[in-house]
Amino acid sequence: MSDTFITPFTDNEFMVRALGAGVLVACCCAIVGSFVVLRGLAFVADALAHGVLPGIATAILLGVPVVVGAAAGTMVMMGGVSLITRRSRLSSDTAIGLFFAGMLALGVMITSRGRSFAGDLTRILFGELLGVSVSDLWWQAVALVFVGGVAWVCRRPFLLLCIEPELAATSGFRVRPFETLMLTIVAVAIIASFQSVGTLLVFGMLLAPASTAALVTRRLGAMVALAAVLGSVCTYVGLLLSYHADLAAGASVVVVAVAVFLLTFAGVEVRAAVTGRGVGVPAGALQRQVHTHDDGAHVHVHGSGEHPHGHVPGEHR
């Protein structure tokens, strides 16, 4: 039994580093993915995940760190979408779609200029989880601390944005800066994770564990915690599957995460059919009741269990 579940990690240092990197990615994506699921930002996250490709390819050509290129790619993507949305009558979805296609095509054009990009492109798209270095682990840890800190400090305005932007505005929060900040931590999570699971697969780690947690939890904090645990367990199982079946590590982790979501969804549907009621937070929307008091709008969020303005259950003032 130990030969199957423990020995691969005790006998191989690269497996230990891969597990550590996977857990860091899982925790970072759990925090960001919860807001992505509740806010309905899946398309934006997908576009950002693919938008880093030309920046990474350019960084490889110039011989600079790929993280710098990935950051530049996401900044161009976010800035371009914001500019088009503000200066034209086009919707944000249209702007995102345009930049999604354009940045992806530009990345393919750049990589097609050199034969040496064949191996680099595979690593960019699908990651190199088994080749993670100690410096990569430190970078992912720093990114996790940053993302977690921003999410904790901004949890009330972020939760209000997930309900409705107008509600955040009436509660005294400036919508645009907090929307930009939310997209920023999404970008940081993607940049920190693509070296492990790749730009194509990081999208799965953002969505699958958070979506699974949304099916069975009613509080935002519980959703983030459960998503982190699920992502970590899926990383462990995916690495074992990769080791014993000689499969791609990053892809195995994401496939396991999606399989867990499908099994959970089936279980929730069976339970709903038997008991006549569902469980969890509806993805992309939160039910709400707004009560007006002398001190402003007080919001009770059904499905998340939190009071974004005023008092959070369990928090004493």
BELDA-V196990 format. One record per residue. N is the residue number from 0. RES is the residue in one small letter. SS is DSSP state (A for helix, B for strand, O for the rest). PHI is phi in degrees with one decimal (NA if undefined). BURIAL is 1 if it has 24 or more other ideal C-beta (glycine too) atoms within 12 Angstrom, else 0. Layout:
# BELDA-V196990
n,res,ss,phi,burial
N,RES,SS,PHI,BURIAL
N,RES,SS,PHI,BURIAL
This chain:
# BELDA-V196990
n,res,ss,phi,burial
0,m,O,NA,0
1,s,A,-65.3,0
2,d,A,-61.9,0
3,t,A,-84.6,0
4,f,A,-103.4,0
5,i,O,-117.4,0
6,t,A,-54.1,0
7,p,A,-55.1,1
8,f,A,-92.9,1
9,t,A,-77.6,0
10,d,O,-97.0,0
11,n,O,-133.0,0
12,e,A,-64.5,0
13,f,A,-66.4,1
14,m,A,-70.6,1
15,v,A,-65.3,0
16,r,A,-63.7,1
17,a,A,-63.6,1
18,l,A,-65.1,1
19,g,A,-61.4,1
20,a,A,-64.1,1
21,g,A,-64.3,1
22,v,A,-66.8,1
23,l,A,-62.7,1
24,v,A,-62.7,1
25,a,A,-61.4,1
26,c,A,-67.5,1
27,c,A,-64.7,1
28,c,A,-70.2,1
29,a,A,-65.6,1
30,i,A,-64.5,1
31,v,A,-69.9,1
32,g,A,-62.0,1
33,s,A,-63.3,1
34,f,A,-71.6,1
35,v,A,-61.7,1
36,v,A,-68.1,1
37,l,A,-71.5,1
38,r,A,-84.6,1
39,g,O,74.6,1
40,l,O,-103.4,1
41,a,A,-59.5,1
42,f,A,-65.4,1
43,v,A,-63.3,1
44,a,A,-62.2,1
45,d,A,-63.2,1
46,a,A,-64.2,1
47,l,A,-65.5,1
48,a,A,-62.5,1
49,h,A,-88.0,1
50,g,A,-69.4,1
51,v,O,-77.1,1
52,l,A,-57.8,1
53,p,A,-64.2,1
54,g,A,-65.1,1
55,i,A,-66.1,1
56,a,A,-61.8,1
57,t,A,-65.3,1
58,a,A,-62.5,1
59,i,A,-65.0,1
60,l,A,-63.3,0
61,l,A,-85.6,0
62,g,O,76.7,0
63,v,O,-104.6,0
64,p,O,-54.8,0
65,v,A,-65.8,1
66,v,A,-62.8,1
67,v,A,-64.2,0
68,g,A,-63.8,1
69,a,A,-63.3,1
70,a,A,-63.8,1
71,a,A,-63.4,1
72,g,A,-62.0,1
73,t,A,-68.8,1
74,m,A,-64.8,1
75,v,A,-63.4,1
76,m,A,-62.3,1
77,m,A,-67.0,1
78,g,A,-65.5,0
79,g,A,-65.3,1
80,v,A,-63.5,1
81,s,A,-63.3,1
82,l,A,-64.3,0
83,i,A,-65.3,0
84,t,A,-64.9,1
85,r,A,-76.9,0
86,r,A,-96.7,0
87,s,O,-135.4,0
88,r,O,-90.1,0
89,l,O,-73.9,0
90,s,O,-75.2,0
91,s,A,-63.9,1
92,d,A,-61.0,0
93,t,A,-64.2,0
94,a,A,-62.8,1
95,i,A,-63.1,1
96,g,A,-61.7,1
97,l,A,-62.9,1
98,f,A,-70.7,1
99,f,A,-56.5,1
100,a,A,-66.4,0
101,g,A,-66.0,1
102,m,A,-67.6,1
103,l,A,-63.6,1
104,a,A,-64.8,0
105,l,A,-63.3,1
106,g,A,-62.5,1
107,v,A,-64.3,0
108,m,A,-61.1,0
109,i,A,-65.4,1
110,t,A,-68.4,1
111,s,O,-74.7,0
112,r,O,-78.9,0
113,g,O,-134.8,0
114,r,O,-70.6,0
115,s,O,-67.9,0
116,f,A,-77.7,1
117,a,A,-56.9,0
118,g,A,-70.1,0
119,d,A,-63.0,1
120,l,A,-64.1,1
121,t,A,-61.5,0
122,r,A,-66.3,1
123,i,A,-65.2,1
124,l,A,-75.3,1
125,f,A,-115.8,1
126,g,O,79.1,1
127,e,O,-143.1,1
128,l,A,-60.3,1
129,l,A,-80.0,1
130,g,A,-110.7,0
131,v,O,-68.2,1
132,s,O,-100.1,0
133,v,A,-63.5,0
134,s,A,-64.0,0
135,d,A,-62.6,1
136,l,A,-64.1,1
137,w,A,-64.6,0
138,w,A,-63.2,1
139,q,A,-67.3,1
140,a,A,-66.1,0
141,v,A,-62.4,0
142,a,A,-62.0,1
143,l,A,-63.5,1
144,v,A,-63.1,0
145,f,A,-62.6,1
146,v,A,-62.2,1
147,g,A,-63.9,1
148,g,A,-64.7,0
149,v,A,-63.8,1
150,a,A,-63.5,1
151,w,A,-69.3,0
152,v,A,-64.3,0
153,c,O,-102.7,1
154,r,A,-62.3,1
155,r,A,-68.0,1
156,p,A,-62.7,1
157,f,A,-63.2,1
158,l,A,-65.6,1
159,l,A,-64.6,1
160,l,A,-63.8,1
161,c,A,-66.8,1
162,i,A,-79.6,1
163,e,O,-171.2,1
164,p,A,-56.0,1
165,e,A,-62.6,0
166,l,A,-69.0,1
167,a,A,-63.7,1
168,a,A,-65.9,0
169,t,A,-69.7,0
170,s,O,-89.5,1
171,g,O,97.5,0
172,f,O,-101.4,1
173,r,O,-78.7,0
174,v,A,-66.7,0
175,r,A,-60.3,0
176,p,A,-61.5,0
177,f,A,-74.2,1
178,e,A,-63.7,1
179,t,A,-62.9,1
180,l,A,-66.4,1
181,m,A,-63.7,1
182,l,A,-65.4,1
183,t,A,-64.6,1
184,i,A,-71.1,1
185,v,A,-62.5,1
186,a,A,-63.4,1
187,v,A,-62.3,1
188,a,A,-61.9,1
189,i,A,-66.7,1
190,i,A,-63.1,1
191,a,A,-72.3,1
192,s,A,-99.7,1
193,f,A,-66.7,1
194,q,A,-67.8,1
195,s,A,-90.8,1
196,v,A,-112.6,1
197,g,A,85.9,1
198,t,A,-69.6,1
199,l,A,-75.4,1
200,l,A,-96.4,1
201,v,A,-62.9,1
202,f,A,-61.0,1
203,g,A,-66.3,1
204,m,A,-71.2,1
205,l,A,-68.6,1
206,l,A,-95.4,1
207,a,A,-61.2,1
208,p,A,-63.1,1
209,a,A,-66.0,1
210,s,A,-66.3,1
211,t,A,-62.7,1
212,a,A,-63.9,1
213,a,A,-64.7,1
214,l,A,-73.2,1
215,v,A,-125.4,1
216,t,O,-125.0,1
217,r,O,-121.8,1
218,r,O,-118.2,1
219,l,A,-61.7,1
220,g,A,-60.7,1
221,a,A,-66.0,1
222,m,A,-63.2,1
223,v,A,-64.5,1
224,a,A,-63.4,1
225,l,A,-65.6,1
226,a,A,-62.2,1
227,a,A,-65.2,1
228,v,A,-65.0,1
229,l,A,-61.2,1
230,g,A,-61.8,1
231,s,A,-67.6,1
232,v,A,-64.2,1
233,c,A,-64.0,1
234,t,A,-63.5,1
235,y,A,-62.2,1
236,v,A,-66.1,1
237,g,A,-63.0,1
238,l,A,-65.7,1
239,l,A,-62.2,1
240,l,A,-61.0,1
241,s,A,-63.6,1
242,y,A,-67.2,1
243,h,A,-80.5,0
244,a,A,-102.3,0
245,d,O,57.2,0
246,l,O,-116.1,0
247,a,O,-62.7,1
248,a,A,-66.6,1
249,g,A,-60.2,1
250,a,A,-64.2,1
251,s,A,-63.8,1
252,v,A,-62.1,1
253,v,A,-66.7,1
254,v,A,-61.8,1
255,v,A,-62.6,1
256,a,A,-62.5,1
257,v,A,-68.0,1
258,a,A,-62.6,1
259,v,A,-63.0,1
260,f,A,-60.6,1
261,l,A,-64.0,0
262,l,A,-66.5,0
263,t,A,-65.2,1
264,f,A,-59.4,1
265,a,A,-62.5,0
266,g,A,-64.5,0
267,v,A,-64.2,1
268,e,A,-65.1,0
269,v,A,-65.3,0
270,r,A,-63.5,0
271,a,A,-63.2,0
272,a,A,-67.4,0
273,v,A,-79.1,0
274,t,A,-92.9,0
275,g,O,83.2,0
276,r,O,-147.4,0
277,g,O,-95.3,0
278,v,O,-133.7,1
279,g,O,103.6,1
280,v,O,-96.3,1
281,p,O,-61.0,1
282,a,O,-64.6,1
283,g,O,87.9,0
284,a,O,-155.8,0
285,l,O,-127.9,1
286,q,B,-72.4,0
287,r,B,-150.7,1
288,q,B,-131.3,0
289,v,B,-114.4,1
290,h,B,-115.5,0
291,t,B,-98.0,0
292,h,B,-120.9,0
293,d,O,-63.8,0
294,d,O,-92.0,0
295,g,B,116.9,0
296,a,B,-79.4,1
297,h,B,-111.9,0
298,v,B,-113.9,1
299,h,B,-107.9,1
300,v,B,-101.6,1
301,h,B,-77.9,0
302,g,O,107.1,1
303,s,O,-108.4,1
304,g,O,75.4,1
305,e,O,-112.5,1
306,h,O,-107.2,1
307,p,O,-61.8,1
308,h,O,-116.0,1
309,g,O,111.3,0
310,h,O,-140.2,0
311,v,O,-101.8,0
312,p,O,-53.3,0
313,g,O,90.4,0
314,e,O,-108.2,0
315,h,O,-96.2,0
316,r,O,-107.1,0
